[in-house]
Amino acid sequence: MSDLTWQKSSFSDGAGPNCMELAATGNGIHIRESDEPEAVVRTTPAALGGFIRAIKTGRLDRTL
């Protein structure tokens, strides 16, 4: 995974280590947290888009 070009969230202020980073490849989208860079999740653009829409609309608010 070291050959990927990671992009840090624009919401990251750099004050702490917990930043989400993304890298797009031909195999999908790779997501990791900056304080644990060896743990990487790979997903598709469609699945990530569905997840983000669910968060924005509050569909996941009652899952816990």
Backbone torsions as a table, in degrees:
resi	resn	phi	psi	omega
1	MET	NA	-6.8	-177.3
2	SER	-70.9	-16.4	-179.2
3	ASP	-85.7	-0.2	179.2
4	LEU	-81.7	150.3	175.1
5	THR	-97.5	107.2	-175.9
6	TRP	-88.1	140.5	176.5
7	GLN	-117.5	129.5	-179.6
8	LYS	-87.1	147.9	179.2
9	SER	-58.0	141.6	177.0
10	SER	-70.0	-15.2	177.6
11	PHE	-83.9	-6.8	179.7
12	SER	-75.4	126.9	-179.6
13	ASP	-94.5	-3.9	178.3
14	GLY	79.5	-2.4	-177.7
15	ALA	-76.8	-24.8	-177.6
16	GLY	-133.0	171.4	-177.1
17	PRO	-84.0	-10.0	-174.5
18	ASN	-88.9	84.7	178.0
19	CYS	-123.2	139.2	174.6
20	MET	-83.4	138.0	178.0
21	GLU	-127.9	143.1	-179.4
22	LEU	-126.2	147.7	173.2
23	ALA	-138.9	126.4	179.6
24	ALA	-100.0	134.2	177.5
25	THR	-136.4	-180.0	175.1
26	GLY	-68.0	-16.4	179.7
27	ASN	-94.6	1.6	179.5
28	GLY	129.9	-157.7	-179.4
29	ILE	-113.6	130.5	-179.8
30	HIS	-105.2	135.0	-177.3
31	ILE	-127.5	137.7	175.7
32	ARG	-148.2	164.6	174.6
33	GLU	-103.0	135.3	-171.7
34	SER	-63.3	-27.9	-179.6
35	ASP	-84.3	-3.3	175.3
36	GLU	-141.5	64.3	-170.6
37	PRO	-66.2	-16.6	179.9
38	GLU	-79.1	-15.5	177.9
39	ALA	-93.3	105.6	-175.1
40	VAL	-121.4	135.3	176.2
41	VAL	-110.6	135.4	177.7
42	ARG	-113.3	137.7	-179.8
43	THR	-144.6	176.6	176.6
44	THR	-97.3	158.0	176.0
45	PRO	-57.9	-38.2	-179.2
46	ALA	-65.9	-44.5	180.0
47	ALA	-66.6	-41.0	178.0
48	LEU	-64.6	-41.1	177.6
49	GLY	-61.7	-41.9	177.5
50	GLY	-63.8	-40.1	178.3
51	PHE	-64.2	-45.4	179.6
52	ILE	-63.7	-41.9	177.8
53	ARG	-62.4	-40.3	178.9
54	ALA	-63.4	-39.1	177.4
55	ILE	-66.2	-47.7	-177.0
56	LYS	-63.7	-33.0	-178.5
57	THR	-89.9	-3.2	177.2
58	GLY	82.1	11.0	-178.7
59	ARG	-66.2	-18.6	-179.1
60	LEU	-100.7	1.6	-176.4
61	ASP	-63.8	-29.5	-174.5
62	ARG	-105.5	17.9	-177.7
63	THR	-83.3	-17.6	-178.5
64	LEU	-101.5	NA	NA
